[in-house]
Amino acid sequence: MTEDSESGAGGIWRFWPLRLVLFFIVLVALYAGTQIAMLALPAKLSGFPPQSVAVAAALLGCAVIVAVYRLLVRWTERRPAAELSAHRAVPRFVGGALIGFLLFAGVCAILYLCGVAAFGGWNGVQNLAMAASTSLLAGVAEEAIFRGAVYRLFEKGFGTLIAIVLSGALFGLIHAANKGATPESSAAIALEAGILLAAAYLLTRSLWLPIGLHFGWNFTEGGIFGAAVSGNGAKGLINTSLSGPQLLSGGAFGPEASVAAVGVCLVAAVVMLVLAARRGEWRPLRLRIAA
């Protein structure tokens, strides 16, 4: 059974809004719990290197989130979670990570050519493991929540177009609580990440491509270039400094709030959406509560 086929959901779970609420609450709680563990455990396990403990907590959190997502799908929809199938998981994840790297590198190139970004200094590799694990956690957790649950179930009820709009808007709204967030940064996240990551899911009907893309973007942004990731400061291999108008630099929120990031990601999203439509993955407008 594929993800796009009708599930065997019965009882109250045949109503997708109830499944959405359940998925959202459980997965957000696991994500928040993992983040708390990454902060609290290094102090409690003082006999171990703090960064190693935080990395282990992040990786364990990823494994738990994937396992719980699969269990929720099996329990409420009575089907295997094909969207997290191991089949082609590695090439899709790696391909997504490469796309994320190229997209953010493209943003940096544009900002450099505009005189907004400057690169200098080498920080070494000591922060790479932490950057990779936090990027992976964000990719796994946020894609399970916003593409695996929110987008997927909105699409069942309203069709593809409304699902992209609503899930993207919610994704942007969630980021409004981040450091340095502004209405413009929330709109940028909704447009660039919300649409692009939904398109990546739609293209393959698999979460591994958007997970890889999300990971690749965040890791390149924070782990390689040392730029703020959605308002959160980072130390990367390279020191990156941004200056100039907030519209171009993204301000305190980081380059994700820049028009360069929005433009680059929207171009990539349009390409993916066209390919997905040609594959017959686009679902027409509809209104269903039971699906």
N, C-alpha and C positions, 0 to 999 in steps of 0.2 A: 504494500500500500504506500502510495506517495503522500507527501504532506498536503498536496493540493486536492487530493480526493476527499470525499466526504468522510468525516470521522464517524466513529461508532458511539459518539457521546449520547448518553441517555440520562433520564431523570432530569434534575435541575441543571445538569451540565450541558444539556443540549442548547441552552441559552448562552451564547458566546460572551455576553457582557459579564456573566457570573464567572466564567472561566478567566476572563481578562482580569477581573478584580483579584481572584485567587492567585494567578500567576504573578501579578504585579506586587502584591503584598509579600508573598513568600520570597520572590527573587530579590526585591529591594532590601528585605530584612537580611538575607544572606550576604548581599553586597556590602551593606552597612556593617554587618558583623565582622566580615573579613577585614574591612578597613580599620575598624576598632582594634581587632587582633593585631594588625600590623603595627599599630602605635603602642599597644599595651604590652604585648608579649616580650619584646626585647628587654624591657626593664625587669620583667618578672623572671626571665631566663638569663640572668646576668652572666652565667658561666659560658654562654655562647656568643659569638660575634653578633652584634645587634642587626647588622644588615642581612646576615644569613638567616636569622630568625624571621625577619620581615619578609624576605624573599620566599621562605618556606611557607609562611602563612598565606601569602598571595597565591602561590601555586596550589596549595591545598584548597583554598577558597574557590579557585577556578574549577578544580575537579568536582567539588561538592555542588557548585552551581550547575554544571553540566549534568551531573547525575540526578539532581533534584528536578531539573527541567524535564529530563527524560521520564522520570517517575510521574510528574504531573500530567504529561501528555498521555502516558499509558493509562493513568487512573481516570482522567476526565474525558479523554477522547477515544480511549480503547484502541490505540494504534501505536506502532513504534514511532519514535520521533525521527522521521526520515530527514528532517532539516538539520539534524545533528548526526547523521549517519557517518560511520567511519569510512565509507566508500568515497574515495577522492577527497577526503578531508585534508590530507597533507598538501597535495598540489593546489587546492583551492585556498588554503590558508597562506601558503607561501606566495602564490600569485597575488592574493590580496595585499600581503605585506609589501610586496614589490611595488604594487600600484600606489599604496599609501606613501612609500618612500619617494617615488617619482613625483607624485602630486605635491608633497610638501617641499621637496627640493626645487620644483618648478616655482612654487610660491616664493621661496627664498631668492631664486634667481631674479624674479620680477622685482622684488623689494630692493635687491642690490642695484639693479639697473635704474631704479627710480631714486636711488640715493637714500633710501630709508633704512636699509640694513647694512651693518658692517660686521665683518668676521675677523676675529683675531684671538690668538692664545690657544693653548692646548692643555686640557685638564687631566689627561690620562684616562685610563679605563676603569678606575675604581668605582665609578657610579653606574656602570653599564648594566650590571646584574639587577640592581634595584630599579633602574629605569625600564628595563625589559619586563620585569615581573609586574610592576604597576601598570605598564601599558597593556600587558596581556590580561590582567584582571579587569581593566576598564573595557577592553575589547570583548571578553567573554561575558561579563556581567551585563554591560549596557546593551550588547546585541541580543542576548537572551531576553532581556526585558523589553527593549524598544522595537526590535525587529521580530524576534521569536514570539513575543506575546502581543505587544501593542499593534504593530503593523499587521501582522498575520491575522489577528482576530478582527481588527477593523476592516481588513479586506474582505473577510468572510461576510461581514455585515453590510458594507457599503460599496465594495468594489475597489479597484486599484487606485484611482485618482483621489478619492476622498481619504483612503488609508494613507497615502503618501502625505497629503496635506495635514491631516490630523496628527499622525505620528511625528512628523517633522516639527509641527508647532509645539507639541508636548515636549519633544527633545530639547528644543530651544528654551522653552519655559523652565525646564528643570535646571538648565545651566544659568538661569538668572540669579541663582543664589551663590554662584561662585565669586571669588575675589575679583574685583575690577570689572564685574559685569555691568553692562548698560543695556538699554533697550536695543541699541544697534548690535551689540555682541550677541544677544539672544536671537535676534532676527538672522544674523549671519550664521549661527549654529543651525537654526532651523532650515535655512536655505542650502547651506553647503553640506553639512553632515547629515541632516535629516533626510534630504532628498537623495544624496549620493549613496548612503548606506542602505536605504530602502531599495534603490535601484540595483545595488549589488546583490541584495537578497532576491529580488524579483528575477534577476537574470539567471540565477542558478537554482532558486528555491532551496537554497542551502545557507545555513548561518555561517559556514566556515569562510566564505569569501568576505562578507562584511566584518567578521571577527578579525581576519587577517589584515584587511584594509585599515580598520580602526587601530589595531596594534601598530601597523607600519607607520601610520600617520603620527600617532602619539609618540612612538619611540624615536622617530626621526626628528620630530619637533623638540622633544625634551632631552632624549638620550644622546642625540648626535649634535644638534644645533644649540641646545641649552636655552631654548626659548620657553616662555611661559606656556603651559598647556592648560587652556581654558581657565586662565587666571592663576594657576598654580605654578610657582617658580620651580625651575629645574636647573641642574648642573649637567651639561653634556660634554661631549668630547671637545666641542668648539665653543668659544665664547661668542655669542651673538648679541649685538646691541641694536636697538631700534629707535629711531627718532623721526621727527616730522609729524605731519597731520595725523590725528587719530584714525581718520578714514583709511589711511594707507598703512600705518604702523600697527593698528589694533589697540593701541593704548596699553593700559595695565592688564587687560585681559589676554593680550598676546596676539600674534599674527593671525590666529583663527578669526579675529574680528575685522580683519582688513578686507578691502574690496578685492585685493588680489586673490585671497583664499576663496572668497565667494565665487569669483569668476572662474578660477581653475577648476574648482569642484563641480560647479554647475555644468561646465563643458563636459567633464567626465561623466556626470550623471545623465546628461542628455544622450550621450553615446550608448551608455548601458540601457537606458530606457528604450531607445530605438531598437537595439538588439533584442531586448526582452519582448517587445511588441511583435517583432518579426518571428520570434519563436512561439508566438501565441500565448504568452504568459499574462498579457494584460486582461484584467477582468472588468466587465462593464459595470456601470453604475447600478446599484440595487439597494434594497432596504430589507434586511432580514435580521430577525432577533434570534431565531433558532437556526444554528448552522454548525 
